[in-house]
Amino acid sequence: MHMSKLAVFDFDSTLMDGETIDFFAEILGLKEKVVSITKRTMAGELDFYASLVERVSLLKGLPHSKVKEICANLPMMPGAKEVVEGLKKRGYTIVCFSGGFRDATEPACKKLGIDADFSNFLHIDTQGFLTGTVGGEMMYSQAKGDMIIRLQALLGVSRADTLVVGDGANDLSMFAHADTRVAFCAKPILKKAATHCINEKDLREILKIL
């Protein structure tokens, strides 16, 4: 029987070179305010859920068409396409977990050939503007850990055959359930929990670890 393997990637600042919400905030002239909240959250200083709700509330009134336009052109991290292809050749199912948004993860994962993405969604009013509220499966600091346990059970994958890659505090919960834990250009809090640290912006480095 072919033993399956699972690779789970964070999206913002891991598969994608930047933070989606910061790109949105830039249009509204709120970039500095949002960036500082994002930074403190990823360093583990702020509660993920509270910070997500606060940052999304600042986006109220942004046209959804603008969101889609930004998301269609997000810069991928160097080596993103190659790492996905390399892992697929080695028999991995590849999934993206993001505390960010479906509008961003869906087109990017299609482009990269990733098998599935789990993220949050921005609520839109009937006129097509963001309401400033957010929903979804990935809103809490424990969300990625809960989801990886479910996926491992579904796919019949052990933690020994699980690879996780992330950069921030909200990746800690999924790091707890994988034997290969890559901190990618990461915050100190995540590096401590990692088995491998990659400090250059090149996802192909992951292929050297396996």
JOSULSUL-V185248 format. One record per residue. N is the residue number from 0. RES is the residue in three letters. OMEGA is omega in whole degrees, 0 to 359 (none if undefined). NEAR is the number of other C-alpha atoms within 12 Angstrom. D_LAST is the distance of its C-alpha to the last C-alpha in Angstrom with 2 decimals. Layout:
n->(N & N)
res->(RES & RES)
omega->(OMEGA & OMEGA)
near->(NEAR & NEAR)
d_last->(D_LAST & D_LAST)
This chain:
n->(0 & 1 & 2 & 3 & 4 & 5 & 6 & 7 & 8 & 9 & 10 & 11 & 12 & 13 & 14 & 15 & 16 & 17 & 18 & 19 & 20 & 21 & 22 & 23 & 24 & 25 & 26 & 27 & 28 & 29 & 30 & 31 & 32 & 33 & 34 & 35 & 36 & 37 & 38 & 39 & 40 & 41 & 42 & 43 & 44 & 45 & 46 & 47 & 48 & 49 & 50 & 51 & 52 & 53 & 54 & 55 & 56 & 57 & 58 & 59 & 60 & 61 & 62 & 63 & 64 & 65 & 66 & 67 & 68 & 69 & 70 & 71 & 72 & 73 & 74 & 75 & 76 & 77 & 78 & 79 & 80 & 81 & 82 & 83 & 84 & 85 & 86 & 87 & 88 & 89 & 90 & 91 & 92 & 93 & 94 & 95 & 96 & 97 & 98 & 99 & 100 & 101 & 102 & 103 & 104 & 105 & 106 & 107 & 108 & 109 & 110 & 111 & 112 & 113 & 114 & 115 & 116 & 117 & 118 & 119 & 120 & 121 & 122 & 123 & 124 & 125 & 126 & 127 & 128 & 129 & 130 & 131 & 132 & 133 & 134 & 135 & 136 & 137 & 138 & 139 & 140 & 141 & 142 & 143 & 144 & 145 & 146 & 147 & 148 & 149 & 150 & 151 & 152 & 153 & 154 & 155 & 156 & 157 & 158 & 159 & 160 & 161 & 162 & 163 & 164 & 165 & 166 & 167 & 168 & 169 & 170 & 171 & 172 & 173 & 174 & 175 & 176 & 177 & 178 & 179 & 180 & 181 & 182 & 183 & 184 & 185 & 186 & 187 & 188 & 189 & 190 & 191 & 192 & 193 & 194 & 195 & 196 & 197 & 198 & 199 & 200 & 201 & 202 & 203 & 204 & 205 & 206 & 207 & 208 & 209)
res->(MET & HIS & MET & SER & LYS & LEU & ALA & VAL & PHE & ASP & PHE & ASP & SER & THR & LEU & MET & ASP & GLY & GLU & THR & ILE & ASP & PHE & PHE & ALA & GLU & ILE & LEU & GLY & LEU & LYS & GLU & LYS & VAL & VAL & SER & ILE & THR & LYS & ARG & THR & MET & ALA & GLY & GLU & LEU & ASP & PHE & TYR & ALA & SER & LEU & VAL & GLU & ARG & VAL & SER & LEU & LEU & LYS & GLY & LEU & PRO & HIS & SER & LYS & VAL & LYS & GLU & ILE & CYS & ALA & ASN & LEU & PRO & MET & MET & PRO & GLY & ALA & LYS & GLU & VAL & VAL & GLU & GLY & LEU & LYS & LYS & ARG & GLY & TYR & THR & ILE & VAL & CYS & PHE & SER & GLY & GLY & PHE & ARG & ASP & ALA & THR & GLU & PRO & ALA & CYS & LYS & LYS & LEU & GLY & ILE & ASP & ALA & ASP & PHE & SER & ASN & PHE & LEU & HIS & ILE & ASP & THR & GLN & GLY & PHE & LEU & THR & GLY & THR & VAL & GLY & GLY & GLU & MET & MET & TYR & SER & GLN & ALA & LYS & GLY & ASP & MET & ILE & ILE & ARG & LEU & GLN & ALA & LEU & LEU & GLY & VAL & SER & ARG & ALA & ASP & THR & LEU & VAL & VAL & GLY & ASP & GLY & ALA & ASN & ASP & LEU & SER & MET & PHE & ALA & HIS & ALA & ASP & THR & ARG & VAL & ALA & PHE & CYS & ALA & LYS & PRO & ILE & LEU & LYS & LYS & ALA & ALA & THR & HIS & CYS & ILE & ASN & GLU & LYS & ASP & LEU & ARG & GLU & ILE & LEU & LYS & ILE & LEU)
omega->(180 & 179 & 181 & 177 & 183 & 173 & 179 & 180 & 166 & 181 & 184 & 182 & 174 & 174 & 182 & 184 & 180 & 179 & 184 & 185 & 178 & 177 & 178 & 185 & 181 & 180 & 183 & 181 & 183 & 189 & 184 & 181 & 183 & 181 & 183 & 177 & 180 & 182 & 181 & 180 & 182 & 177 & 178 & 183 & 181 & 176 & 185 & 183 & 182 & 182 & 178 & 180 & 180 & 182 & 180 & 180 & 179 & 183 & 182 & 178 & 178 & 180 & 180 & 178 & 179 & 177 & 182 & 179 & 179 & 184 & 179 & 186 & 180 & 181 & 177 & 178 & 176 & 178 & 183 & 181 & 183 & 181 & 178 & 179 & 181 & 180 & 178 & 178 & 180 & 174 & 180 & 163 & 187 & 185 & 177 & 173 & 179 & 171 & 177 & 197 & 179 & 180 & 181 & 186 & 185 & 179 & 181 & 181 & 175 & 181 & 185 & 182 & 178 & 189 & 180 & 176 & 177 & 183 & 181 & 178 & 179 & 179 & 183 & 178 & 185 & 178 & 178 & 177 & 176 & 180 & 183 & 177 & 187 & 177 & 175 & 187 & 191 & 188 & 187 & 183 & 179 & 190 & 184 & 177 & 178 & 184 & 182 & 177 & 180 & 180 & 178 & 179 & 182 & 184 & 183 & 182 & 178 & 178 & 178 & 180 & 180 & 177 & 175 & 181 & 179 & 184 & 189 & 186 & 183 & 172 & 182 & 184 & 178 & 177 & 182 & 187 & 180 & 179 & 177 & 188 & 184 & 173 & 186 & 182 & 197 & 174 & 182 & 182 & 181 & 179 & 180 & 184 & 188 & 169 & 180 & 175 & 175 & 185 & 174 & 183 & 177 & 184 & 178 & 178 & 180 & 182 & 180 & 183 & 190 & none)
near->(4 & 10 & 16 & 26 & 33 & 40 & 48 & 45 & 48 & 49 & 48 & 42 & 38 & 43 & 45 & 39 & 27 & 29 & 38 & 41 & 46 & 34 & 34 & 40 & 31 & 22 & 22 & 21 & 16 & 23 & 23 & 19 & 22 & 31 & 26 & 21 & 31 & 39 & 32 & 22 & 31 & 33 & 24 & 25 & 21 & 23 & 23 & 34 & 30 & 20 & 32 & 40 & 33 & 24 & 33 & 38 & 24 & 30 & 36 & 27 & 27 & 34 & 25 & 27 & 18 & 24 & 35 & 27 & 19 & 27 & 32 & 24 & 21 & 31 & 28 & 32 & 30 & 23 & 25 & 36 & 26 & 24 & 34 & 36 & 24 & 27 & 36 & 23 & 14 & 20 & 20 & 29 & 34 & 40 & 40 & 48 & 46 & 50 & 48 & 46 & 38 & 35 & 33 & 43 & 43 & 30 & 27 & 36 & 34 & 21 & 25 & 32 & 25 & 35 & 26 & 26 & 39 & 36 & 33 & 33 & 31 & 37 & 29 & 24 & 16 & 11 & 13 & 18 & 21 & 27 & 24 & 25 & 28 & 32 & 24 & 24 & 26 & 35 & 34 & 32 & 30 & 26 & 29 & 44 & 30 & 26 & 32 & 41 & 26 & 18 & 31 & 28 & 18 & 15 & 23 & 21 & 27 & 24 & 29 & 21 & 26 & 38 & 41 & 47 & 54 & 48 & 46 & 44 & 38 & 45 & 51 & 39 & 32 & 45 & 42 & 30 & 35 & 32 & 25 & 31 & 39 & 43 & 39 & 39 & 30 & 35 & 31 & 22 & 26 & 33 & 27 & 20 & 31 & 34 & 23 & 29 & 30 & 28 & 20 & 17 & 25 & 26 & 36 & 25 & 27 & 36 & 27 & 14 & 19 & 25)
d_last->(21.05 & 17.89 & 15.74 & 14.80 & 11.82 & 12.57 & 11.36 & 14.22 & 15.14 & 18.26 & 20.59 & 22.90 & 21.53 & 17.95 & 18.12 & 21.67 & 22.99 & 25.66 & 27.30 & 29.07 & 31.96 & 32.67 & 33.21 & 35.68 & 37.45 & 37.98 & 40.31 & 42.34 & 42.62 & 40.82 & 37.64 & 38.28 & 39.16 & 36.13 & 33.65 & 34.89 & 34.48 & 30.93 & 29.97 & 31.58 & 29.93 & 26.35 & 27.22 & 28.29 & 31.98 & 33.20 & 32.85 & 30.59 & 33.06 & 36.13 & 34.61 & 33.46 & 36.95 & 38.60 & 36.68 & 37.20 & 40.91 & 41.24 & 40.27 & 43.33 & 45.21 & 42.43 & 42.84 & 40.08 & 40.46 & 39.43 & 36.35 & 35.31 & 36.03 & 33.86 & 30.98 & 31.19 & 30.60 & 27.98 & 25.78 & 22.12 & 19.59 & 18.70 & 15.67 & 16.07 & 17.02 & 14.38 & 11.41 & 13.26 & 13.93 & 10.47 & 9.29 & 12.64 & 12.27 & 9.42 & 11.97 & 11.44 & 14.70 & 14.65 & 17.25 & 18.81 & 20.73 & 23.32 & 26.22 & 27.67 & 29.35 & 29.18 & 31.11 & 28.16 & 25.14 & 26.73 & 27.42 & 24.15 & 22.07 & 24.34 & 23.84 & 20.03 & 19.93 & 18.59 & 19.77 & 21.68 & 22.69 & 24.42 & 26.61 & 30.22 & 33.24 & 36.03 & 39.46 & 41.79 & 45.58 & 47.81 & 48.48 & 44.82 & 44.26 & 41.77 & 43.49 & 41.42 & 39.93 & 36.47 & 35.26 & 32.15 & 29.47 & 27.50 & 30.35 & 29.79 & 27.51 & 26.48 & 26.01 & 22.24 & 21.98 & 24.68 & 23.16 & 19.67 & 21.52 & 23.60 & 20.82 & 18.97 & 22.42 & 23.19 & 20.10 & 19.92 & 16.39 & 15.81 & 14.39 & 11.87 & 10.55 & 11.03 & 9.16 & 11.94 & 12.70 & 16.22 & 18.80 & 21.85 & 23.70 & 23.79 & 19.99 & 20.60 & 21.74 & 18.55 & 16.48 & 18.67 & 17.26 & 13.46 & 11.49 & 8.64 & 11.07 & 10.86 & 14.38 & 14.95 & 18.20 & 19.25 & 22.41 & 22.81 & 23.19 & 19.64 & 18.11 & 19.77 & 17.96 & 14.41 & 11.75 & 10.64 & 13.24 & 13.28 & 16.94 & 17.41 & 18.00 & 15.32 & 12.72 & 11.10 & 9.72 & 7.08 & 5.71 & 5.73 & 3.80 & 0.00)
